[in-house]
Amino acid sequence: MSHTSTWNVTGMTCGHCAASVTEEIAEIPGVESVEVSHEAGTAVVTSTEPVERAAVEAAVVEAGYELA
Ligand SMILES: [Cu+2]
């Protein structure tokens, strides 16, 4: 069963930012897909198990941005 969660990411200004965040979040165990929009400032994560906020936050910070 898939779980979908939406996270607010601050600091992204272009497609490259979104790509960096996508790459990091995709590495979280259990993540099946991730759709990041720098315009909306969101990351929509689909995963096999619910993802912890701490895991998403670590990924976003690793990419150089912040979780709202
Ligand atoms: Cu950018």
PDB file of the backbone (N, CA, C, O) and the ligand in Angstrom, with CONECT records:
HET     CU  A 101       1
ATOM      1  N   MET A   1       0.837  -1.199   0.000  1.00  0.00           N
ATOM      2  CA  MET A   1       0.000   0.000   0.000  1.00  0.00           C
ATOM      3  C   MET A   1       0.874   1.252   0.000  1.00  0.00           C
ATOM      4  O   MET A   1       1.862   1.341   0.729  1.00  0.00           O
ATOM      5  N   SER A   2       0.490   2.208  -0.828  1.00  0.00           N
ATOM      6  CA  SER A   2       1.277   3.437  -0.924  1.00  0.00           C
ATOM      7  C   SER A   2       0.761   4.532  -0.010  1.00  0.00           C
ATOM      8  O   SER A   2      -0.440   4.656   0.229  1.00  0.00           O
ATOM      9  N   HIS A   3       1.679   5.307   0.486  1.00  0.00           N
ATOM     10  CA  HIS A   3       1.355   6.454   1.318  1.00  0.00           C
ATOM     11  C   HIS A   3       1.838   7.698   0.580  1.00  0.00           C
ATOM     12  O   HIS A   3       2.922   7.703  -0.003  1.00  0.00           O
ATOM     13  N   THR A   4       1.042   8.727   0.609  1.00  0.00           N
ATOM     14  CA  THR A   4       1.451   9.976  -0.025  1.00  0.00           C
ATOM     15  C   THR A   4       1.456  11.074   1.025  1.00  0.00           C
ATOM     16  O   THR A   4       0.496  11.233   1.780  1.00  0.00           O
ATOM     17  N   SER A   5       2.536  11.821   1.064  1.00  0.00           N
ATOM     18  CA  SER A   5       2.616  12.934   2.000  1.00  0.00           C
ATOM     19  C   SER A   5       3.151  14.156   1.275  1.00  0.00           C
ATOM     20  O   SER A   5       3.970  14.043   0.363  1.00  0.00           O
ATOM     21  N   THR A   6       2.685  15.315   1.685  1.00  0.00           N
ATOM     22  CA  THR A   6       3.125  16.565   1.058  1.00  0.00           C
ATOM     23  C   THR A   6       3.885  17.393   2.087  1.00  0.00           C
ATOM     24  O   THR A   6       3.432  17.582   3.216  1.00  0.00           O
ATOM     25  N   TRP A   7       5.041  17.878   1.676  1.00  0.00           N
ATOM     26  CA  TRP A   7       5.915  18.645   2.572  1.00  0.00           C
ATOM     27  C   TRP A   7       6.186  20.001   1.953  1.00  0.00           C
ATOM     28  O   TRP A   7       6.252  20.137   0.731  1.00  0.00           O
ATOM     29  N   ASN A   8       6.343  21.002   2.803  1.00  0.00           N
ATOM     30  CA  ASN A   8       6.649  22.345   2.312  1.00  0.00           C
ATOM     31  C   ASN A   8       8.139  22.603   2.452  1.00  0.00           C
ATOM     32  O   ASN A   8       8.714  22.496   3.535  1.00  0.00           O
ATOM     33  N   VAL A   9       8.750  22.949   1.310  1.00  0.00           N
ATOM     34  CA  VAL A   9      10.187  23.185   1.275  1.00  0.00           C
ATOM     35  C   VAL A   9      10.433  24.653   0.943  1.00  0.00           C
ATOM     36  O   VAL A   9       9.904  25.175  -0.038  1.00  0.00           O
ATOM     37  N   THR A  10      11.233  25.304   1.760  1.00  0.00           N
ATOM     38  CA  THR A  10      11.507  26.716   1.502  1.00  0.00           C
ATOM     39  C   THR A  10      12.901  26.899   0.913  1.00  0.00           C
ATOM     40  O   THR A  10      13.821  26.130   1.193  1.00  0.00           O
ATOM     41  N   GLY A  11      13.031  27.941   0.087  1.00  0.00           N
ATOM     42  CA  GLY A  11      14.332  28.311  -0.459  1.00  0.00           C
ATOM     43  C   GLY A  11      14.599  27.876  -1.883  1.00  0.00           C
ATOM     44  O   GLY A  11      15.630  28.239  -2.450  1.00  0.00           O
ATOM     45  N   MET A  12      13.696  27.106  -2.478  1.00  0.00           N
ATOM     46  CA  MET A  12      13.926  26.657  -3.864  1.00  0.00           C
ATOM     47  C   MET A  12      13.526  27.768  -4.833  1.00  0.00           C
ATOM     48  O   MET A  12      12.462  28.372  -4.700  1.00  0.00           O
ATOM     49  N   THR A  13      14.398  28.026  -5.809  1.00  0.00           N
ATOM     50  CA  THR A  13      14.113  29.108  -6.751  1.00  0.00           C
ATOM     51  C   THR A  13      14.020  28.667  -8.206  1.00  0.00           C
ATOM     52  O   THR A  13      13.553  29.432  -9.050  1.00  0.00           O
ATOM     53  N   CYS A  14      14.451  27.458  -8.514  1.00  0.00           N
ATOM     54  CA  CYS A  14      14.387  27.040  -9.918  1.00  0.00           C
ATOM     55  C   CYS A  14      14.341  25.513 -10.023  1.00  0.00           C
ATOM     56  O   CYS A  14      14.347  24.807  -9.015  1.00  0.00           O
ATOM     57  N   GLY A  15      14.298  25.033 -11.235  1.00  0.00           N
ATOM     58  CA  GLY A  15      14.216  23.601 -11.475  1.00  0.00           C
ATOM     59  C   GLY A  15      15.406  22.823 -10.949  1.00  0.00           C
ATOM     60  O   GLY A  15      15.284  21.654 -10.584  1.00  0.00           O
ATOM     61  N   HIS A  16      16.560  23.479 -10.910  1.00  0.00           N
ATOM     62  CA  HIS A  16      17.742  22.791 -10.388  1.00  0.00           C
ATOM     63  C   HIS A  16      17.599  22.522  -8.895  1.00  0.00           C
ATOM     64  O   HIS A  16      17.985  21.466  -8.394  1.00  0.00           O
ATOM     65  N   CYS A  17      17.036  23.500  -8.202  1.00  0.00           N
ATOM     66  CA  CYS A  17      16.780  23.327  -6.771  1.00  0.00           C
ATOM     67  C   CYS A  17      15.853  22.127  -6.578  1.00  0.00           C
ATOM     68  O   CYS A  17      16.107  21.253  -5.749  1.00  0.00           O
ATOM     69  N   ALA A  18      14.788  22.105  -7.350  1.00  0.00           N
ATOM     70  CA  ALA A  18      13.808  21.022  -7.240  1.00  0.00           C
ATOM     71  C   ALA A  18      14.453  19.677  -7.539  1.00  0.00           C
ATOM     72  O   ALA A  18      14.150  18.678  -6.887  1.00  0.00           O
ATOM     73  N   ALA A  19      15.341  19.654  -8.525  1.00  0.00           N
ATOM     74  CA  ALA A  19      16.014  18.405  -8.896  1.00  0.00           C
ATOM     75  C   ALA A  19      16.906  17.909  -7.753  1.00  0.00           C
ATOM     76  O   ALA A  19      16.984  16.708  -7.498  1.00  0.00           O
ATOM     77  N   SER A  20      17.577  18.841  -7.068  1.00  0.00           N
ATOM     78  CA  SER A  20      18.450  18.459  -5.953  1.00  0.00           C
ATOM     79  C   SER A  20      17.633  17.857  -4.820  1.00  0.00           C
ATOM     80  O   SER A  20      18.017  16.847  -4.230  1.00  0.00           O
ATOM     81  N   VAL A  21      16.506  18.488  -4.524  1.00  0.00           N
ATOM     82  CA  VAL A  21      15.641  17.999  -3.452  1.00  0.00           C
ATOM     83  C   VAL A  21      15.060  16.636  -3.826  1.00  0.00           C
ATOM     84  O   VAL A  21      14.979  15.733  -2.994  1.00  0.00           O
ATOM     85  N   THR A  22      14.658  16.503  -5.083  1.00  0.00           N
ATOM     86  CA  THR A  22      14.106  15.240  -5.573  1.00  0.00           C
ATOM     87  C   THR A  22      15.107  14.113  -5.378  1.00  0.00           C
ATOM     88  O   THR A  22      14.765  13.033  -4.896  1.00  0.00           O
ATOM     89  N   GLU A  23      16.351  14.385  -5.760  1.00  0.00           N
ATOM     90  CA  GLU A  23      17.419  13.385  -5.664  1.00  0.00           C
ATOM     91  C   GLU A  23      17.632  12.910  -4.221  1.00  0.00           C
ATOM     92  O   GLU A  23      17.760  11.713  -3.966  1.00  0.00           O
ATOM     93  N   GLU A  24      17.669  13.855  -3.291  1.00  0.00           N
ATOM     94  CA  GLU A  24      17.907  13.490  -1.889  1.00  0.00           C
ATOM     95  C   GLU A  24      16.723  12.740  -1.289  1.00  0.00           C
ATOM     96  O   GLU A  24      16.902  11.747  -0.584  1.00  0.00           O
ATOM     97  N   ILE A  25      15.523  13.217  -1.572  1.00  0.00           N
ATOM     98  CA  ILE A  25      14.344  12.560  -0.993  1.00  0.00           C
ATOM     99  C   ILE A  25      14.183  11.157  -1.568  1.00  0.00           C
ATOM    100  O   ILE A  25      13.745  10.244  -0.867  1.00  0.00           O
ATOM    101  N   ALA A  26      14.533  10.981  -2.840  1.00  0.00           N
ATOM    102  CA  ALA A  26      14.406   9.669  -3.484  1.00  0.00           C
ATOM    103  C   ALA A  26      15.268   8.611  -2.793  1.00  0.00           C
ATOM    104  O   ALA A  26      15.012   7.413  -2.915  1.00  0.00           O
ATOM    105  N   GLU A  27      16.296   9.069  -2.062  1.00  0.00           N
ATOM    106  CA  GLU A  27      17.200   8.131  -1.375  1.00  0.00           C
ATOM    107  C   GLU A  27      16.658   7.631  -0.043  1.00  0.00           C
ATOM    108  O   GLU A  27      17.209   6.697   0.539  1.00  0.00           O
ATOM    109  N   ILE A  28      15.582   8.246   0.445  1.00  0.00           N
ATOM    110  CA  ILE A  28      15.007   7.795   1.725  1.00  0.00           C
ATOM    111  C   ILE A  28      14.416   6.400   1.513  1.00  0.00           C
ATOM    112  O   ILE A  28      13.667   6.182   0.561  1.00  0.00           O
ATOM    113  N   PRO A  29      14.753   5.456   2.397  1.00  0.00           N
ATOM    114  CA  PRO A  29      14.231   4.093   2.254  1.00  0.00           C
ATOM    115  C   PRO A  29      12.708   4.066   2.178  1.00  0.00           C
ATOM    116  O   PRO A  29      12.030   4.710   2.978  1.00  0.00           O
ATOM    117  N   GLY A  30      12.178   3.326   1.222  1.00  0.00           N
ATOM    118  CA  GLY A  30      10.741   3.177   1.100  1.00  0.00           C
ATOM    119  C   GLY A  30      10.080   4.158   0.140  1.00  0.00           C
ATOM    120  O   GLY A  30       8.915   3.997  -0.225  1.00  0.00           O
ATOM    121  N   VAL A  31      10.842   5.182  -0.267  1.00  0.00           N
ATOM    122  CA  VAL A  31      10.259   6.174  -1.177  1.00  0.00           C
ATOM    123  C   VAL A  31      10.172   5.605  -2.587  1.00  0.00           C
ATOM    124  O   VAL A  31      11.162   5.138  -3.150  1.00  0.00           O
ATOM    125  N   GLU A  32       8.963   5.654  -3.144  1.00  0.00           N
ATOM    126  CA  GLU A  32       8.730   5.141  -4.493  1.00  0.00           C
ATOM    127  C   GLU A  32       8.839   6.239  -5.536  1.00  0.00           C
ATOM    128  O   GLU A  32       9.398   6.034  -6.613  1.00  0.00           O
ATOM    129  N   SER A  33       8.300   7.403  -5.209  1.00  0.00           N
ATOM    130  CA  SER A  33       8.415   8.521  -6.141  1.00  0.00           C
ATOM    131  C   SER A  33       8.291   9.830  -5.385  1.00  0.00           C
ATOM    132  O   SER A  33       7.731   9.893  -4.290  1.00  0.00           O
ATOM    133  N   VAL A  34       8.828  10.868  -5.999  1.00  0.00           N
ATOM    134  CA  VAL A  34       8.755  12.189  -5.378  1.00  0.00           C
ATOM    135  C   VAL A  34       8.602  13.233  -6.474  1.00  0.00           C
ATOM    136  O   VAL A  34       9.305  13.217  -7.485  1.00  0.00           O
ATOM    137  N   GLU A  35       7.658  14.144  -6.240  1.00  0.00           N
ATOM    138  CA  GLU A  35       7.376  15.225  -7.180  1.00  0.00           C
ATOM    139  C   GLU A  35       7.639  16.529  -6.448  1.00  0.00           C
ATOM    140  O   GLU A  35       6.933  16.869  -5.498  1.00  0.00           O
ATOM    141  N   VAL A  36       8.659  17.263  -6.892  1.00  0.00           N
ATOM    142  CA  VAL A  36       8.996  18.522  -6.234  1.00  0.00           C
ATOM    143  C   VAL A  36       8.682  19.693  -7.154  1.00  0.00           C
ATOM    144  O   VAL A  36       9.027  19.676  -8.336  1.00  0.00           O
ATOM    145  N   SER A  37       8.029  20.702  -6.607  1.00  0.00           N
ATOM    146  CA  SER A  37       7.739  21.919  -7.360  1.00  0.00           C
ATOM    147  C   SER A  37       8.394  23.102  -6.672  1.00  0.00           C
ATOM    148  O   SER A  37       8.068  23.426  -5.530  1.00  0.00           O
ATOM    149  N   HIS A  38       9.325  23.750  -7.377  1.00  0.00           N
ATOM    150  CA  HIS A  38       9.962  24.923  -6.755  1.00  0.00           C
ATOM    151  C   HIS A  38       8.982  26.091  -6.725  1.00  0.00           C
ATOM    152  O   HIS A  38       9.081  26.971  -5.869  1.00  0.00           O
ATOM    153  N   GLU A  39       8.027  26.097  -7.671  1.00  0.00           N
ATOM    154  CA  GLU A  39       7.046  27.190  -7.716  1.00  0.00           C
ATOM    155  C   GLU A  39       6.082  27.112  -6.531  1.00  0.00           C
ATOM    156  O   GLU A  39       5.784  28.118  -5.887  1.00  0.00           O
ATOM    157  N   ALA A  40       5.604  25.901  -6.260  1.00  0.00           N
ATOM    158  CA  ALA A  40       4.679  25.720  -5.139  1.00  0.00           C
ATOM    159  C   ALA A  40       5.437  25.574  -3.819  1.00  0.00           C
ATOM    160  O   ALA A  40       4.864  25.769  -2.747  1.00  0.00           O
ATOM    161  N   GLY A  41       6.736  25.227  -3.895  1.00  0.00           N
ATOM    162  CA  GLY A  41       7.511  24.998  -2.683  1.00  0.00           C
ATOM    163  C   GLY A  41       7.084  23.729  -1.983  1.00  0.00           C
ATOM    164  O   GLY A  41       7.067  23.659  -0.754  1.00  0.00           O
ATOM    165  N   THR A  42       6.738  22.723  -2.772  1.00  0.00           N
ATOM    166  CA  THR A  42       6.262  21.477  -2.181  1.00  0.00           C
ATOM    167  C   THR A  42       7.028  20.253  -2.688  1.00  0.00           C
ATOM    168  O   THR A  42       7.615  20.255  -3.770  1.00  0.00           O
ATOM    169  N   ALA A  43       6.995  19.231  -1.872  1.00  0.00           N
ATOM    170  CA  ALA A  43       7.533  17.929  -2.251  1.00  0.00           C
ATOM    171  C   ALA A  43       6.446  16.916  -1.913  1.00  0.00           C
ATOM    172  O   ALA A  43       6.075  16.753  -0.750  1.00  0.00           O
ATOM    173  N   VAL A  44       5.944  16.242  -2.932  1.00  0.00           N
ATOM    174  CA  VAL A  44       4.912  15.230  -2.726  1.00  0.00           C
ATOM    175  C   VAL A  44       5.607  13.870  -2.810  1.00  0.00           C
ATOM    176  O   VAL A  44       6.143  13.484  -3.849  1.00  0.00           O
ATOM    177  N   VAL A  45       5.579  13.165  -1.691  1.00  0.00           N
ATOM    178  CA  VAL A  45       6.324  11.919  -1.566  1.00  0.00           C
ATOM    179  C   VAL A  45       5.385  10.715  -1.504  1.00  0.00           C
ATOM    180  O   VAL A  45       4.479  10.662  -0.673  1.00  0.00           O
ATOM    181  N   THR A  46       5.612   9.763  -2.384  1.00  0.00           N
ATOM    182  CA  THR A  46       4.863   8.514  -2.343  1.00  0.00           C
ATOM    183  C   THR A  46       5.815   7.427  -1.870  1.00  0.00           C
ATOM    184  O   THR A  46       6.913   7.264  -2.402  1.00  0.00           O
ATOM    185  N   SER A  47       5.365   6.679  -0.847  1.00  0.00           N
ATOM    186  CA  SER A  47       6.263   5.692  -0.238  1.00  0.00           C
ATOM    187  C   SER A  47       5.496   4.435   0.179  1.00  0.00           C
ATOM    188  O   SER A  47       4.272   4.445   0.313  1.00  0.00           O
ATOM    189  N   THR A  48       6.240   3.375   0.376  1.00  0.00           N
ATOM    190  CA  THR A  48       5.630   2.113   0.782  1.00  0.00           C
ATOM    191  C   THR A  48       5.214   2.155   2.244  1.00  0.00           C
ATOM    192  O   THR A  48       4.271   1.473   2.646  1.00  0.00           O
ATOM    193  N   GLU A  49       5.920   2.958   3.041  1.00  0.00           N
ATOM    194  CA  GLU A  49       5.600   3.156   4.456  1.00  0.00           C
ATOM    195  C   GLU A  49       5.593   4.657   4.698  1.00  0.00           C
ATOM    196  O   GLU A  49       6.270   5.394   3.981  1.00  0.00           O
ATOM    197  N   PRO A  50       4.846   5.126   5.690  1.00  0.00           N
ATOM    198  CA  PRO A  50       4.874   6.569   5.983  1.00  0.00           C
ATOM    199  C   PRO A  50       6.307   7.011   6.277  1.00  0.00           C
ATOM    200  O   PRO A  50       7.036   6.316   6.985  1.00  0.00           O
ATOM    201  N   VAL A  51       6.713   8.160   5.740  1.00  0.00           N
ATOM    202  CA  VAL A  51       8.076   8.636   5.992  1.00  0.00           C
ATOM    203  C   VAL A  51       8.068   9.572   7.197  1.00  0.00           C
ATOM    204  O   VAL A  51       7.126  10.336   7.408  1.00  0.00           O
ATOM    205  N   GLU A  52       9.134   9.493   7.974  1.00  0.00           N
ATOM    206  CA  GLU A  52       9.270  10.334   9.154  1.00  0.00           C
ATOM    207  C   GLU A  52       9.662  11.740   8.729  1.00  0.00           C
ATOM    208  O   GLU A  52      10.398  11.932   7.761  1.00  0.00           O
ATOM    209  N   ARG A  53       9.152  12.727   9.478  1.00  0.00           N
ATOM    210  CA  ARG A  53       9.520  14.108   9.191  1.00  0.00           C
ATOM    211  C   ARG A  53      11.046  14.285   9.259  1.00  0.00           C
ATOM    212  O   ARG A  53      11.630  15.001   8.446  1.00  0.00           O
ATOM    213  N   ALA A  54      11.672  13.633  10.224  1.00  0.00           N
ATOM    214  CA  ALA A  54      13.120  13.780  10.405  1.00  0.00           C
ATOM    215  C   ALA A  54      13.893  13.331   9.167  1.00  0.00           C
ATOM    216  O   ALA A  54      14.913  13.922   8.815  1.00  0.00           O
ATOM    217  N   ALA A  55      13.398  12.280   8.512  1.00  0.00           N
ATOM    218  CA  ALA A  55      14.075  11.765   7.314  1.00  0.00           C
ATOM    219  C   ALA A  55      13.943  12.748   6.156  1.00  0.00           C
ATOM    220  O   ALA A  55      14.893  12.989   5.412  1.00  0.00           O
ATOM    221  N   VAL A  56      12.740  13.311   6.021  1.00  0.00           N
ATOM    222  CA  VAL A  56      12.513  14.279   4.943  1.00  0.00           C
ATOM    223  C   VAL A  56      13.333  15.539   5.210  1.00  0.00           C
ATOM    224  O   VAL A  56      13.941  16.110   4.305  1.00  0.00           O
ATOM    225  N   GLU A  57      13.335  15.954   6.466  1.00  0.00           N
ATOM    226  CA  GLU A  57      14.079  17.155   6.829  1.00  0.00           C
ATOM    227  C   GLU A  57      15.576  16.980   6.565  1.00  0.00           C
ATOM    228  O   GLU A  57      16.229  17.888   6.051  1.00  0.00           O
ATOM    229  N   ALA A  58      16.109  15.826   6.915  1.00  0.00           N
ATOM    230  CA  ALA A  58      17.535  15.569   6.694  1.00  0.00           C
ATOM    231  C   ALA A  58      17.860  15.622   5.202  1.00  0.00           C
ATOM    232  O   ALA A  58      18.894  16.158   4.804  1.00  0.00           O
ATOM    233  N   ALA A  59      16.969  15.062   4.379  1.00  0.00           N
ATOM    234  CA  ALA A  59      17.188  15.043   2.931  1.00  0.00           C
ATOM    235  C   ALA A  59      17.147  16.455   2.359  1.00  0.00           C
ATOM    236  O   ALA A  59      17.980  16.829   1.533  1.00  0.00           O
ATOM    237  N   VAL A  60      16.166  17.230   2.809  1.00  0.00           N
ATOM    238  CA  VAL A  60      15.998  18.602   2.305  1.00  0.00           C
ATOM    239  C   VAL A  60      17.194  19.465   2.710  1.00  0.00           C
ATOM    240  O   VAL A  60      17.698  20.252   1.909  1.00  0.00           O
ATOM    241  N   VAL A  61      17.641  19.311   3.955  1.00  0.00           N
ATOM    242  CA  VAL A  61      18.791  20.070   4.438  1.00  0.00           C
ATOM    243  C   VAL A  61      20.053  19.655   3.673  1.00  0.00           C
ATOM    244  O   VAL A  61      20.893  20.491   3.341  1.00  0.00           O
ATOM    245  N   GLU A  62      20.171  18.356   3.401  1.00  0.00           N
ATOM    246  CA  GLU A  62      21.323  17.842   2.643  1.00  0.00           C
ATOM    247  C   GLU A  62      21.376  18.500   1.267  1.00  0.00           C
ATOM    248  O   GLU A  62      22.455  18.777   0.742  1.00  0.00           O
ATOM    249  N   ALA A  63      20.200  18.748   0.690  1.00  0.00           N
ATOM    250  CA  ALA A  63      20.125  19.382  -0.633  1.00  0.00           C
ATOM    251  C   ALA A  63      20.395  20.887  -0.554  1.00  0.00           C
ATOM    252  O   ALA A  63      20.640  21.536  -1.570  1.00  0.00           O
ATOM    253  N   GLY A  64      20.347  21.428   0.657  1.00  0.00           N
ATOM    254  CA  GLY A  64      20.643  22.847   0.831  1.00  0.00           C
ATOM    255  C   GLY A  64      19.437  23.740   1.080  1.00  0.00           C
ATOM    256  O   GLY A  64      19.534  24.963   0.986  1.00  0.00           O
ATOM    257  N   TYR A  65      18.296  23.125   1.399  1.00  0.00           N
ATOM    258  CA  TYR A  65      17.070  23.907   1.616  1.00  0.00           C
ATOM    259  C   TYR A  65      16.517  23.590   2.996  1.00  0.00           C
ATOM    260  O   TYR A  65      17.138  22.883   3.790  1.00  0.00           O
ATOM    261  N   GLU A  66      15.309  24.142   3.264  1.00  0.00           N
ATOM    262  CA  GLU A  66      14.727  23.919   4.594  1.00  0.00           C
ATOM    263  C   GLU A  66      13.312  23.410   4.502  1.00  0.00           C
ATOM    264  O   GLU A  66      12.564  23.747   3.584  1.00  0.00           O
ATOM    265  N   LEU A  67      12.958  22.589   5.475  1.00  0.00           N
ATOM    266  CA  LEU A  67      11.592  22.090   5.569  1.00  0.00           C
ATOM    267  C   LEU A  67      10.808  23.108   6.400  1.00  0.00           C
ATOM    268  O   LEU A  67      11.231  23.500   7.487  1.00  0.00           O
ATOM    269  N   ALA A  68       9.659  23.528   5.868  1.00  0.00           N
ATOM    270  CA  ALA A  68       8.854  24.526   6.591  1.00  0.00           C
ATOM    271  C   ALA A  68       8.183  23.873   7.781  1.00  0.00           C
ATOM    272  O   ALA A  68       7.459  24.538   8.523  1.00  0.00           O
TER     273      ALA A  68
HETATM  274 CU    CU A 101      17.589  26.647  -8.261  1.00  0.00          CU2+
END
